[in-house]
Amino acid sequence: MAVRGKGAPIGGFGTREEEKGGGTAVAEAPKPNQKSLEGMEDREIEELEALADQYAKLRDKRMKIGIEEVSLRETIRTTMKRHKKTHYRREAIEIDLVPEGEKVKVKIHKEGEDEDE
């Protein structure tokens, strides 16, 4: 059985003072990543890393566009309310405020498109 003296490490941990937060424990530097060995599963595959990078960039763009879309939708909603409209249609533009949750529906009809679609 190990004999503990005042301030002696207990079972490989820091001193009691360090455990209480009162000591000055030296933080260990993180170990460097082990180099890949031939035949190991975690070897770098440049193609996958490039595809993952492309995907992340595209996802980030989509998220930014989604935030802008929500902002524009809210602006349309408040503008429709200010003009006391639930439906607006002029030429190819059609905007509806749906009462359920006050959703905004915007349609831009293309030339030659049927109005019923």
N, C-alpha and C positions, 0 to 999 in steps of 0.2 A: 504494500500500500504506500502511495506517495505521501510524503509529508509536505503540508502546505505551510509556508511561512507568510508573513504579512506582505502582500503585494506580489506573491509568487503566482505564476500562471496556473490555471486550473484546467486540467484536461486539454491542454493545447489552445485554450482561449486566452484572451487578454486578461490583465489583472482586474481585480474587483473595481478599482477606480476607473479603469477603461470601460468596463461593462456598464458602470453607472453614468458614463459620459464625462467624468471628471478628469480622466487621464489624457495622455497625448499618444494615442495609438497611431502608428505609422501605417498609412494605407498602402496596400500592395499594388504595384502596377499591374494592369491587366496583362495576361499572358498573350504573346503574339499568336496569331492563327497559325496552325500547323500547315506546312506546305502540303499540297495535294500529292498523293502517291499514285503511281500508275495503277489503274484498275479500281480505284476507289470510286464510290458512288457520287461524291460531292465535287468531282472535278469540274472545272470551269467549262461551260459550253457557251461559247460566244454567241451562237445563233439564238439560244434561249434568252440570254441576258439582253441581247439587242431587242428581241421581240417583247420582253417584259418592259424594257425601257420605253418602247413605242407605245405599248398598251397604257402604261402609267401616264404618259404625256397626253394621250388622247382622252383618258378618263378625267384627268385634271381639267382639260379644255371643256369637256362635257359638263362637269360640275360647275365651272365658271359660267357657262352659258345657261345652265339651269337656274342659277342665282339671278342672272340678268332677266331671264324669262319671268320669274316670280315677281320681280320688281316692276317690269312692264305690265304684267297682268294686274297688279294692284293699282298702277296708274290708270289703266283703262277702266277698272272698276270704279275708282273714285271720280273719274271724268264722266262716266255714264251716269252716276248718281247725281253729280252736280248739274247735269243737263236733264235730269229726271227721265232717263231713257232705260228701258229694259231690252230694247231691240233697236239696232241701227243698221240701215242698209243704204248704200249709195254706190252705184255702178257695180264694181266687182267686190266691194268690201261689205262684209256682213258680220255684225257683232251682236251677240246675245248674252244677257245676264240671266243665268239659270238660278231660280230662287233657292234651290237646294244647295246650301253652302255658298251661295252667291258665286258660282263658278262663272268664269268668263270663257266664252267660245268665240273664236275669231276664225272666219273663213275668208279666203281670198279666192274668188272664182276665176278660173283661167278662161281665156277666150275660147268660145265654142263649147264650154262645159254646161251641161243641163243644170237648171236652177234647182231641181229636185234632189240632186246628189249631195 
